[in-house]
Amino acid sequence: MKKTPIAVALIIMGALLVMTPALAEYFHRQSFLALLSRPGLDMTSLYRDFSAQMDYRYQFGCWLTGSLMVGAAFLVRRRDVA
């Protein structure tokens, strides 16, 4: 039985999970820069909008789960070839 579609799906989804914290940080910084360029900025809105960042445990969980998915894809593909 060919396991190539399963391996490809695991690699794609694992890579997306690994990239999620970096993409979230990028979009968070972009929204912060847009907030800084807004007229009538006060410090309370600045603190409220920028203080919500992704938890480090969630970042690690995304990285670990994504890495395990990519590793599982390579193992599935290796068993299919052998």
N, C-alpha and C positions, 0 to 999 in steps of 0.2 A: 504494500500500500504506500502510495506517495504521500509524504508528509511535508512537501515543499510549501503548499499554501499555509499550513499551520506555522511553519518556521518563519515565513515571510510576515505573517500577521503578528507573531510574537516579537519579531525584530522591530517592526514599525511601531507597535503599541509600547514596547519597552523603551524605544528611543524617545517617543513622545513623553512618556512618564519621566524619563531622565531630564528632558529639556524643560519640563513644566516649571520648576522653581526659577530657572534662569529667565524664562519668558515672562513669568509673573513679576520678577524684579525689574525687568526691562520696561514693561508696561506701567509698573508703579512709578518708576523714575520719570517716564514720559508724562504721566499725569501730574506728577509733582512739578515738572518744568512748566507745564501748561498753567498750573495753579500759580506759580511764581510770576508769570507774565500777565496775570489778570489784574486789572486796575482795582483799587480799593481793597488791597490785601491787608488783613490784620493777623496778628500772631495766633489768635485762638483758632481760626480756621486753618491756618498753616499747621499747627500742632495736631489738630483733629484729623486732617486729611492725610498727613504723612506718617502718623504714628501706627497705623494698621499695616503691619508687614506680615509676611508668611512665617509661621512658626518654624523653627529649625528642625523640630521633630518631624513635621510634615515634609520639609525639604528632604531630610534624610530618608524618610519612608518612600518618597517618590523615587529617589535615586536608587535605593536598595531594591524596590520592587521592579523598577525598569531594568536594572542590571541583571536581576535574576531571570526576568523574562527573556532578555537577549541571550543569556547563558543557556537557558532551557532550549531556546531555538537552535543554538549551535549543537547541543546534545541530541536533539531530535533529528536534526539534519545529518549529524555524524552517524547515528544509528541507521538512518535511511540509506546512506551511501555504503556502509559496511555490509 
